[in-house]
Amino acid sequence: PLIGVGQVATPDDAVKAMNDFGIPLIAIGRQLIVDPDWVEKVEDGEEETILTEIKTSNREYLKIPDAMWEYVRIRPYWLPIVD
């Protein structure tokens, strides 16, 4: 099986990759860090509530460990972090 990876932040991104490129599986790894409830929100038809950025104030809620936080902070654009 082929798995599409990268730049999939919204359900529309996933559907587009599946339809336009015939990819049967889509990885949403980074997006699950940004919004751990992504899949449930899609299943419940709540796509408009999907978070697309990590606010610094949400770090504890997301349970991002110190080492990972430092890693992503020094690599701009790896995760969409805003203050």
MODELLER restraints for C-alpha pairs under 7 A, 6 or more apart:
rsr = mdl.restraints
at = mdl.atoms
rsr.add(forms.Gaussian(group=physical.xy_distance, feature=features.Distance(at['CA:2:A'], at['CA:23:A']), mean=6.16, stdev=0.5))
rsr.add(forms.Gaussian(group=physical.xy_distance, feature=features.Distance(at['CA:2:A'], at['CA:24:A']), mean=6.54, stdev=0.5))
rsr.add(forms.Gaussian(group=physical.xy_distance, feature=features.Distance(at['CA:2:A'], at['CA:25:A']), mean=6.49, stdev=0.5))
rsr.add(forms.Gaussian(group=physical.xy_distance, feature=features.Distance(at['CA:3:A'], at['CA:23:A']), mean=6.45, stdev=0.5))
rsr.add(forms.Gaussian(group=physical.xy_distance, feature=features.Distance(at['CA:3:A'], at['CA:24:A']), mean=6.79, stdev=0.5))
rsr.add(forms.Gaussian(group=physical.xy_distance, feature=features.Distance(at['CA:3:A'], at['CA:25:A']), mean=4.72, stdev=0.5))
rsr.add(forms.Gaussian(group=physical.xy_distance, feature=features.Distance(at['CA:3:A'], at['CA:26:A']), mean=5.42, stdev=0.5))
rsr.add(forms.Gaussian(group=physical.xy_distance, feature=features.Distance(at['CA:3:A'], at['CA:27:A']), mean=6.63, stdev=0.5))
rsr.add(forms.Gaussian(group=physical.xy_distance, feature=features.Distance(at['CA:4:A'], at['CA:23:A']), mean=6.23, stdev=0.5))
rsr.add(forms.Gaussian(group=physical.xy_distance, feature=features.Distance(at['CA:4:A'], at['CA:25:A']), mean=6.18, stdev=0.5))
rsr.add(forms.Gaussian(group=physical.xy_distance, feature=features.Distance(at['CA:4:A'], at['CA:26:A']), mean=4.68, stdev=0.5))
rsr.add(forms.Gaussian(group=physical.xy_distance, feature=features.Distance(at['CA:4:A'], at['CA:27:A']), mean=6.00, stdev=0.5))
rsr.add(forms.Gaussian(group=physical.xy_distance, feature=features.Distance(at['CA:5:A'], at['CA:26:A']), mean=6.25, stdev=0.5))
rsr.add(forms.Gaussian(group=physical.xy_distance, feature=features.Distance(at['CA:5:A'], at['CA:27:A']), mean=5.12, stdev=0.5))
rsr.add(forms.Gaussian(group=physical.xy_distance, feature=features.Distance(at['CA:8:A'], at['CA:14:A']), mean=5.91, stdev=0.5))
rsr.add(forms.Gaussian(group=physical.xy_distance, feature=features.Distance(at['CA:8:A'], at['CA:28:A']), mean=6.04, stdev=0.5))
rsr.add(forms.Gaussian(group=physical.xy_distance, feature=features.Distance(at['CA:9:A'], at['CA:31:A']), mean=5.66, stdev=0.5))
rsr.add(forms.Gaussian(group=physical.xy_distance, feature=features.Distance(at['CA:9:A'], at['CA:52:A']), mean=6.91, stdev=0.5))
rsr.add(forms.Gaussian(group=physical.xy_distance, feature=features.Distance(at['CA:14:A'], at['CA:26:A']), mean=6.39, stdev=0.5))
rsr.add(forms.Gaussian(group=physical.xy_distance, feature=features.Distance(at['CA:17:A'], at['CA:23:A']), mean=6.38, stdev=0.5))
rsr.add(forms.Gaussian(group=physical.xy_distance, feature=features.Distance(at['CA:18:A'], at['CA:24:A']), mean=5.97, stdev=0.5))
rsr.add(forms.Gaussian(group=physical.xy_distance, feature=features.Distance(at['CA:32:A'], at['CA:38:A']), mean=6.33, stdev=0.5))
rsr.add(forms.Gaussian(group=physical.xy_distance, feature=features.Distance(at['CA:34:A'], at['CA:51:A']), mean=6.58, stdev=0.5))
rsr.add(forms.Gaussian(group=physical.xy_distance, feature=features.Distance(at['CA:34:A'], at['CA:52:A']), mean=6.49, stdev=0.5))
rsr.add(forms.Gaussian(group=physical.xy_distance, feature=features.Distance(at['CA:34:A'], at['CA:53:A']), mean=6.19, stdev=0.5))
rsr.add(forms.Gaussian(group=physical.xy_distance, feature=features.Distance(at['CA:34:A'], at['CA:54:A']), mean=5.64, stdev=0.5))
rsr.add(forms.Gaussian(group=physical.xy_distance, feature=features.Distance(at['CA:35:A'], at['CA:50:A']), mean=6.70, stdev=0.5))
rsr.add(forms.Gaussian(group=physical.xy_distance, feature=features.Distance(at['CA:35:A'], at['CA:51:A']), mean=5.52, stdev=0.5))
rsr.add(forms.Gaussian(group=physical.xy_distance, feature=features.Distance(at['CA:38:A'], at['CA:50:A']), mean=6.11, stdev=0.5))
rsr.add(forms.Gaussian(group=physical.xy_distance, feature=features.Distance(at['CA:41:A'], at['CA:47:A']), mean=5.78, stdev=0.5))
rsr.add(forms.Gaussian(group=physical.xy_distance, feature=features.Distance(at['CA:41:A'], at['CA:50:A']), mean=6.81, stdev=0.5))
rsr.add(forms.Gaussian(group=physical.xy_distance, feature=features.Distance(at['CA:53:A'], at['CA:80:A']), mean=4.89, stdev=0.5))
rsr.add(forms.Gaussian(group=physical.xy_distance, feature=features.Distance(at['CA:53:A'], at['CA:81:A']), mean=5.71, stdev=0.5))
rsr.add(forms.Gaussian(group=physical.xy_distance, feature=features.Distance(at['CA:53:A'], at['CA:82:A']), mean=6.69, stdev=0.5))
rsr.add(forms.Gaussian(group=physical.xy_distance, feature=features.Distance(at['CA:54:A'], at['CA:80:A']), mean=5.99, stdev=0.5))
rsr.add(forms.Gaussian(group=physical.xy_distance, feature=features.Distance(at['CA:54:A'], at['CA:81:A']), mean=4.66, stdev=0.5))
rsr.add(forms.Gaussian(group=physical.xy_distance, feature=features.Distance(at['CA:54:A'], at['CA:82:A']), mean=6.10, stdev=0.5))
rsr.add(forms.Gaussian(group=physical.xy_distance, feature=features.Distance(at['CA:55:A'], at['CA:81:A']), mean=5.88, stdev=0.5))
rsr.add(forms.Gaussian(group=physical.xy_distance, feature=features.Distance(at['CA:55:A'], at['CA:82:A']), mean=5.02, stdev=0.5))
rsr.add(forms.Gaussian(group=physical.xy_distance, feature=features.Distance(at['CA:55:A'], at['CA:83:A']), mean=5.65, stdev=0.5))
rsr.add(forms.Gaussian(group=physical.xy_distance, feature=features.Distance(at['CA:56:A'], at['CA:81:A']), mean=6.83, stdev=0.5))
rsr.add(forms.Gaussian(group=physical.xy_distance, feature=features.Distance(at['CA:56:A'], at['CA:82:A']), mean=6.27, stdev=0.5))
rsr.add(forms.Gaussian(group=physical.xy_distance, feature=features.Distance(at['CA:56:A'], at['CA:83:A']), mean=5.24, stdev=0.5))
rsr.add(forms.Gaussian(group=physical.xy_distance, feature=features.Distance(at['CA:72:A'], at['CA:78:A']), mean=6.38, stdev=0.5))
rsr.add(forms.Gaussian(group=physical.xy_distance, feature=features.Distance(at['CA:72:A'], at['CA:79:A']), mean=6.58, stdev=0.5))
